[in-house]
Amino acid sequence: MVDNNNNINWIIENFKDGTNLSEFDLVFEMSTNLDDLTNASTVKSGNTFTVKINANTLADRTTLGLARTIIHEGIHARL
């Protein structure tokens, strides 16, 4: 799930079109409106994909768990 340099930049690369601006936008934001059992949510509105990370449970999550969630939601946006 990472490149040779242990980067997850490929998620963001999916929202680029070479040197042209992409027709899609990827936005990450913190949310206090998600259920405590929901780590994050991805919503599409027009050409914008917004990944909402659950701020209510962030203190109880590991760095690896948060990274997994970001990758997981990035895949949702990609699909």
C-alpha positions, -999 to +999 in steps of 0.1 A: +000+000+000+030+023+001+056+031-025+093+023-024+099+053-001+071+043+023+049+071+011+011+070+005+014+099-020-003+077-046-036+086-031-031+123-038-015+114-072-049+100-082-062+136-081-036+150-104-037+151-142-001+155-151+006+192-152-031+200-157-054+207-128-075+177-120-113+179-124-115+164-089-106+177-055-097+157-024-104+174+010-096+161+045-113+175+075-120+167+111-156+160+121-173+158+155-206+146+138-196+110+132-208+081+153-181+068+178-180+035+159-171+053+126-135+061+121-141+083+090-164+089+061-160+099+025-186+119+008-187+131-029-203+164-038-199+174-074-162+169-082-151+171-046-144+141-023-144+150+014-129+126+038-141+134+073-120+120+101-138+114+134-123+139+159-142+124+188-122+091+188-088+105+176-072+105+210-080+068+214-065+058+180-029+048+172-009+065+145-010+033+125-048+031+129-052+066+116-029+060+087-049+029+078-081+050+079-066+076+056-056+050+031-089+032+034-109+064+027-084+074-001-093+042-018-130+050-014-124+083-031-103+067-058-131+042-066 
